[in-house]
Amino acid sequence: MTEEFTIHEISLGFPHDKEMLVRFLSDHELVFEDDIETAFGVFDQDETLLGCGCCAGNLLKCFAVDEALRGQNALGSLVSRLVENRFEAGHYDLFVITRPKNKVLFTSCGFYPLAETQSVLMLENRKNGLERFYSAFLPESLENHGNTLTGGVGCIVMNCNPFTKGHLALITYAASRCSLLHIFVVEEDRSLFPFEVRMRLVKEGTAHLPNVKVHPSGPYMISSATFPTYFLKKGEDAARIQSELDITLFASRIAPLFHITKRFAGEEPLDPVTRDYNEAMIRLLPQYSISFIKIARTTAETPEGKPEVISASRVRKLLAETGVTEEVLQLVPPCTAQYLKNEFGARP
């Protein structure tokens, strides 16, 4: 980059600076996302914004550069400043989700491709970062079960917000149809129940199942809550694009490490987004020789005597409305029931 341009942080707390960034992104047919924590801009001598890059957590995003800066490594300079900022904030595993056409731009900035679909590409700043993260869970599973996997290796990805009898029923069913079953608990902390609580309850609730191993999901299982949509055009289905990338990354990179050949999920009669995700698994997983097994959801009677699907959302709704009642406790296994009574207090 020539000396005519400088890079410095855009003060998002100042309305003028934030409006400048929002307008610049809009001019480049991009959208400002509310979770952005930090933004850097490329400015000329008149302090005119000519390029920008932003970040939220461990995700770098909202890159835009004017034509006048093309060929001057403006993107590389922006990425360097953002990486430095993220390291200072304690984020060391960094990711970019962008259009596939930008692959060369970001690989030249030191990022490595993780997974690619027709619509999007995901990259990370550490070579073989995914393998290094999950290798911590591999020795025990392979050493103890490597010669006895006649039933195959299965997998369930769960949020468990909180852990219910419905989750336990799905795990019990899957465990009976595998030699080894891996449970990945979504690590992202955007739930009512903190990750460490959800992880502990799943471990406690499945301790009687010797072939079940419980792990954190890590940053490689993509949530719709963090999936960036700033570059999507009007009419594009963000949930579909996110699910295809998540499933592709799981099937192409994570499943081979664990020798996973089966993925289980419950039917989804209530949430259309989860139902569409299941449909995407039905379509995509067989391309990687992974079977998708869907089972009926567990039900419990309401006080009116009507059967209703046991769901974490139902538990959360009841907790908000009535607290820890007998109706709530009937929907969760003993470990969760005890936690709820300790944390929320039981009502008669």
C-alpha positions as CSV (number, residue, x, y, z in Angstrom):
1,M,0.0,0.0,0.0
2,T,1.3,3.5,-0.8
3,E,1.8,6.2,1.7
4,E,-1.2,8.0,0.3
5,F,-3.5,5.7,2.3
6,T,-3.7,5.0,6.0
7,I,-5.6,2.3,8.1
8,H,-7.1,3.0,11.4
9,E,-10.0,1.9,13.5
10,I,-13.5,3.2,12.8
11,S,-15.1,4.4,16.1
12,L,-18.5,2.5,16.0
13,G,-19.5,4.4,19.2
14,F,-19.7,7.6,17.3
15,P,-22.8,7.9,15.1
16,H,-21.0,9.7,12.3
17,D,-18.4,7.0,12.0
18,K,-20.9,4.2,12.2
19,E,-23.2,5.8,9.6
20,M,-20.1,6.3,7.3
21,L,-19.4,2.5,7.6
22,V,-23.0,1.5,7.0
23,R,-23.2,3.7,4.0
24,F,-19.9,2.5,2.5
25,L,-21.0,-1.1,2.9
26,S,-24.4,-0.3,1.3
27,D,-22.6,1.3,-1.6
28,H,-20.9,-2.0,-2.1
29,E,-24.2,-3.9,-1.9
30,L,-23.2,-5.3,1.6
31,V,-25.1,-5.0,4.9
32,F,-23.8,-3.9,8.3
33,E,-24.4,-6.6,10.9
34,D,-25.3,-5.6,14.4
35,D,-22.9,-8.0,16.1
36,I,-19.8,-6.3,14.7
37,E,-17.4,-5.5,17.5
38,T,-14.5,-3.7,15.7
39,A,-14.0,-2.2,12.3
40,F,-11.0,-0.8,10.5
41,G,-11.0,1.5,7.5
42,V,-8.7,2.5,4.7
43,F,-8.6,6.2,4.3
44,D,-7.0,8.6,1.8
45,Q,-5.4,11.9,2.8
46,D,-8.8,13.6,3.0
47,E,-10.1,10.9,5.4
48,T,-12.4,9.5,2.8
49,L,-13.3,5.9,3.5
50,L,-12.0,3.7,0.6
51,G,-12.0,0.2,2.2
52,C,-13.2,-1.6,5.3
53,G,-13.0,-4.8,7.3
54,C,-14.8,-5.9,10.4
55,C,-14.9,-8.6,13.0
56,A,-17.3,-10.2,15.5
57,G,-15.8,-12.7,17.9
58,N,-13.5,-15.0,15.9
59,L,-15.1,-14.2,12.6
60,L,-13.7,-11.6,10.2
61,K,-16.3,-10.1,7.8
62,C,-17.8,-7.2,6.0
63,F,-14.8,-6.6,3.7
64,A,-15.2,-4.0,1.0
65,V,-12.6,-2.1,-1.1
66,D,-13.0,0.6,-3.7
67,E,-11.7,0.0,-7.2
68,A,-9.1,2.7,-6.6
69,L,-7.3,0.4,-4.1
70,R,-7.3,-2.8,-6.1
71,G,-3.8,-4.1,-6.6
72,Q,-2.4,-2.2,-3.6
73,N,-2.9,-5.1,-1.1
74,A,-5.5,-3.1,0.8
75,L,-7.3,-6.3,1.8
76,G,-4.1,-7.8,3.1
77,S,-3.4,-4.8,5.2
78,L,-7.0,-4.8,6.6
79,V,-6.8,-8.5,7.4
80,S,-3.4,-8.0,9.2
81,R,-4.9,-5.2,11.4
82,L,-8.0,-7.3,12.2
83,V,-6.0,-10.4,13.0
84,E,-3.8,-8.3,15.4
85,N,-6.9,-6.9,17.0
86,R,-8.5,-10.3,17.5
87,F,-5.3,-11.8,19.0
88,E,-5.3,-8.9,21.5
89,A,-8.9,-9.7,22.4
90,G,-8.0,-13.3,23.0
91,H,-9.3,-14.9,19.8
92,Y,-6.6,-17.0,18.1
93,D,-8.7,-19.3,15.9
94,L,-10.1,-17.0,13.2
95,F,-12.5,-17.6,10.4
96,V,-13.7,-16.0,7.2
97,I,-17.0,-16.9,5.4
98,T,-17.2,-15.4,1.9
99,R,-18.0,-16.1,-1.7
100,P,-16.0,-18.8,-3.4
101,K,-14.8,-16.2,-6.0
102,N,-12.7,-14.6,-3.1
103,K,-10.7,-17.7,-2.4
104,V,-7.4,-16.5,-3.8
105,L,-7.8,-13.1,-2.1
106,F,-8.0,-14.7,1.3
107,T,-5.5,-17.6,0.8
108,S,-3.0,-14.9,-0.2
109,C,-3.6,-13.3,3.2
110,G,-2.7,-16.5,5.1
111,F,-6.1,-18.2,5.4
112,Y,-6.7,-21.8,4.5
113,P,-9.9,-23.3,3.0
114,L,-12.0,-25.4,5.2
115,A,-15.1,-26.2,3.2
116,E,-16.8,-24.9,0.1
117,T,-20.3,-25.0,-1.4
118,Q,-21.7,-23.5,-4.5
119,S,-22.7,-20.4,-2.6
120,V,-20.0,-19.9,0.2
121,L,-16.5,-20.7,1.2
122,M,-15.2,-21.0,4.8
123,L,-11.5,-20.4,5.6
124,E,-9.4,-20.4,8.8
125,N,-6.1,-18.8,9.8
126,R,-4.5,-22.0,11.1
127,K,-3.4,-24.8,8.8
128,N,-5.0,-28.1,9.9
129,G,-6.6,-26.2,12.8
130,L,-9.7,-28.5,12.6
131,E,-7.6,-31.6,12.9
132,R,-5.6,-30.3,15.8
133,F,-8.8,-29.3,17.7
134,Y,-10.6,-32.7,17.3
135,S,-7.4,-34.8,17.8
136,A,-7.8,-34.2,21.5
137,F,-10.9,-36.5,21.3
138,L,-9.6,-39.1,19.0
139,P,-7.1,-41.2,21.0
140,E,-9.5,-42.5,23.6
141,S,-12.3,-43.3,21.0
142,L,-10.0,-45.1,18.6
143,E,-7.9,-46.9,21.2
144,N,-10.9,-48.3,23.1
145,H,-13.1,-49.0,20.2
146,G,-11.0,-49.2,17.1
147,N,-11.3,-53.0,16.8
148,T,-14.9,-53.3,17.8
149,L,-16.7,-50.9,15.6
150,T,-18.9,-53.6,13.9
151,G,-22.0,-51.5,14.6
152,G,-20.5,-48.4,13.0
153,V,-19.7,-45.0,14.5
154,G,-22.6,-42.6,15.0
155,C,-23.0,-38.9,15.8
156,I,-25.5,-36.4,17.2
157,V,-25.0,-32.7,17.3
158,M,-27.1,-31.1,20.1
159,N,-27.7,-27.8,21.8
160,C,-29.5,-29.2,24.8
161,N,-30.8,-25.9,26.1
162,P,-31.6,-27.6,28.5
163,F,-31.0,-31.4,28.3
164,T,-34.5,-33.1,28.2
165,K,-35.9,-36.6,28.2
166,G,-36.3,-36.1,24.4
167,H,-32.6,-35.7,24.0
168,L,-31.9,-38.7,26.2
169,A,-34.4,-40.8,24.2
170,L,-32.6,-39.9,20.9
171,I,-29.2,-40.7,22.4
172,T,-30.4,-44.0,23.9
173,Y,-31.8,-45.1,20.5
174,A,-28.7,-44.0,18.6
175,A,-26.4,-45.7,21.1
176,S,-28.2,-49.0,20.7
177,R,-27.5,-48.9,16.9
178,C,-23.8,-48.0,17.0
179,S,-20.6,-49.5,18.5
180,L,-19.6,-45.9,19.3
181,L,-21.7,-42.7,19.5
182,H,-20.2,-39.2,19.5
183,I,-22.3,-36.4,21.0
184,F,-21.2,-32.9,20.0
185,V,-22.7,-30.3,22.3
186,V,-23.0,-26.9,20.7
187,E,-20.3,-24.8,22.3
188,E,-21.6,-21.3,21.3
189,D,-22.9,-19.5,24.4
190,R,-26.0,-17.9,23.1
191,S,-28.4,-20.0,25.1
192,L,-30.3,-19.6,28.4
193,F,-28.2,-22.4,29.9
194,P,-24.4,-21.8,29.7
195,F,-22.3,-24.2,27.7
196,E,-20.5,-25.7,30.7
197,V,-23.9,-26.5,32.3
198,R,-25.3,-28.1,29.1
199,M,-22.1,-30.1,28.6
200,R,-22.1,-31.3,32.2
201,L,-25.8,-32.4,32.2
202,V,-25.3,-34.3,28.9
203,K,-22.3,-36.2,30.4
204,E,-24.2,-36.9,33.6
205,G,-27.3,-38.0,31.8
206,T,-25.5,-40.4,29.5
207,A,-23.0,-41.8,32.0
208,H,-24.8,-45.1,32.0
209,L,-24.2,-45.6,28.3
210,P,-20.6,-46.9,27.9
211,N,-20.4,-46.4,24.2
212,V,-21.3,-42.7,24.3
213,K,-18.6,-40.0,24.2
214,V,-19.6,-36.3,24.8
215,H,-17.5,-33.5,23.3
216,P,-17.7,-29.8,22.7
217,S,-18.6,-28.9,19.2
218,G,-15.8,-26.4,18.8
219,P,-15.9,-23.6,16.3
220,Y,-16.3,-25.9,13.3
221,M,-20.0,-26.5,13.6
222,I,-21.6,-23.4,12.2
223,S,-24.5,-21.8,14.0
224,S,-27.2,-19.8,12.2
225,A,-26.8,-17.3,15.0
226,T,-23.2,-16.5,13.9
227,F,-23.4,-17.2,10.2
228,P,-22.7,-13.9,8.3
229,T,-25.3,-12.8,5.8
230,Y,-23.9,-9.4,4.9
231,F,-22.9,-10.5,1.4
232,L,-26.2,-12.3,0.5
233,K,-28.4,-10.9,-2.2
234,K,-32.1,-10.3,-1.8
235,G,-34.0,-13.6,-2.2
236,E,-31.1,-15.8,-1.1
237,D,-32.1,-18.3,1.6
238,A,-29.6,-17.7,4.5
239,A,-30.7,-20.7,6.5
240,R,-30.3,-23.0,3.5
241,I,-26.8,-21.6,2.6
242,Q,-25.7,-21.9,6.2
243,S,-27.0,-25.5,6.6
244,E,-25.3,-26.6,3.4
245,L,-22.0,-25.2,4.5
246,D,-22.3,-26.7,8.0
247,I,-23.2,-30.1,6.7
248,T,-20.5,-30.1,4.0
249,L,-17.8,-29.1,6.6
250,F,-19.0,-31.9,9.0
251,A,-19.2,-34.6,6.3
252,S,-16.0,-33.7,4.5
253,R,-13.7,-32.9,7.3
254,I,-15.1,-33.9,10.8
255,A,-16.8,-37.2,10.1
256,P,-13.7,-38.8,8.4
257,L,-11.6,-38.1,11.5
258,F,-14.0,-40.0,13.8
259,H,-14.9,-42.6,11.2
260,I,-18.6,-41.5,11.5
261,T,-20.9,-43.3,9.2
262,K,-24.3,-42.5,10.8
263,R,-25.8,-39.2,11.9
264,F,-29.0,-39.2,14.0
265,A,-31.6,-36.5,14.6
266,G,-35.2,-36.3,15.9
267,E,-38.1,-35.3,13.7
268,E,-38.9,-31.6,13.8
269,P,-42.7,-31.0,13.7
270,L,-42.4,-27.5,15.2
271,D,-39.4,-25.5,13.9
272,P,-39.3,-25.1,10.1
273,V,-35.6,-24.1,10.2
274,T,-34.6,-27.3,11.9
275,R,-36.9,-29.3,9.7
276,D,-35.2,-27.8,6.6
277,Y,-31.8,-28.6,8.1
278,N,-32.8,-32.2,8.5
279,E,-33.9,-32.2,4.8
280,A,-30.5,-30.9,3.8
281,M,-28.8,-33.7,5.7
282,I,-31.0,-36.2,3.9
283,R,-29.8,-34.7,0.6
284,L,-26.1,-34.1,1.3
285,L,-24.9,-36.8,3.8
286,P,-25.2,-39.8,1.5
287,Q,-22.8,-38.1,-0.9
288,Y,-20.2,-38.7,1.7
289,S,-21.3,-42.3,2.6
290,I,-23.0,-41.1,5.8
291,S,-26.5,-42.4,6.6
292,F,-29.0,-40.1,8.1
293,I,-31.4,-41.7,10.7
294,K,-34.4,-39.7,11.9
295,I,-36.5,-40.8,14.7
296,A,-39.9,-39.7,16.1
297,R,-39.8,-37.2,18.9
298,T,-40.7,-38.2,22.4
299,T,-44.0,-36.9,23.8
300,A,-45.4,-36.2,27.2
301,E,-48.9,-35.4,28.3
302,T,-49.9,-31.8,29.2
303,P,-51.9,-31.2,32.3
304,E,-55.0,-31.3,30.0
305,G,-54.0,-34.9,29.1
306,K,-52.9,-34.1,25.5
307,P,-49.7,-35.5,24.2
308,E,-47.1,-32.8,23.3
309,V,-43.6,-33.1,21.9
310,I,-40.9,-32.8,24.6
311,S,-38.7,-30.0,23.5
312,A,-36.1,-27.7,25.2
313,S,-38.2,-24.7,24.0
314,R,-41.2,-26.1,25.9
315,V,-39.2,-26.4,29.1
316,R,-37.9,-22.9,28.7
317,K,-41.4,-21.5,28.1
318,L,-42.7,-23.3,31.2
319,L,-39.8,-22.1,33.3
320,A,-40.5,-18.5,32.3
321,E,-44.2,-18.8,32.9
322,T,-44.5,-21.0,36.1
323,G,-40.9,-21.7,37.3
324,V,-39.9,-25.2,38.3
325,T,-43.1,-27.2,38.6
326,E,-43.9,-30.9,38.5
327,E,-44.9,-30.4,34.8
328,V,-41.4,-29.1,34.0
329,L,-39.6,-31.9,36.0
330,Q,-41.6,-34.5,34.1
331,L,-39.9,-33.4,30.9
332,V,-36.3,-33.7,32.0
333,P,-34.0,-36.5,33.3
334,P,-32.9,-36.5,37.0
335,C,-29.6,-34.6,36.4
336,T,-31.4,-31.7,34.7
337,A,-34.3,-31.8,37.3
338,Q,-31.8,-31.4,40.1
339,Y,-30.0,-28.6,38.4
340,L,-33.3,-26.7,37.8
341,K,-34.3,-27.1,41.4
342,N,-31.0,-25.9,42.6
343,E,-30.8,-22.9,40.3
344,F,-34.4,-21.9,39.9
345,G,-36.1,-23.3,42.9
346,A,-39.0,-25.7,42.8
347,R,-42.6,-24.5,43.2
348,P,-45.3,-26.7,44.7
